Structure formats: C-alpha cells, structure tokens
C-alpha cells in the first residue's frame, strides 16, 4: 500500500507544480513563464506515458 501512496503523492506534486507554473504564466504573461509551464505539463504527462511514447517525444525512436 505504501507504493500507491508514494505514487499518488508524486502525481499530486507534479500536478501542483504544473498548476502553479500555469497560473504564474497567466499572471505575468512572460514567455519564459509560459515555457516553464509547458515543461511542467510535459513532466506531468510523462508520468502516464509508456517508454515508447517518451522516446518518441524525446526525439528518439524506439527500436522495432
């Protein structure tokens, strides 16, 4: 059961990081804040991707 709690905590922290970055970007309107929010979004999505998807988005094709 501990692994589930740790995973949920990790997902929640990643989501909180994204929402904070997104809110900052919306408030400041600065390009660099928008880029940081996009990176936080990507980190959150990566929690739900398989290795092939991560490799594809990272510019590396998984070997067939």
HELIX and SHEET records of a PDB file:
HELIX    1   1 UNK A    2  UNK A   28  1                                  27    
HELIX    2   2 UNK A   31  UNK A   46  1                                  16    
HELIX    3   3 UNK A   51  UNK A   57  1                                   7    
END                                                                             
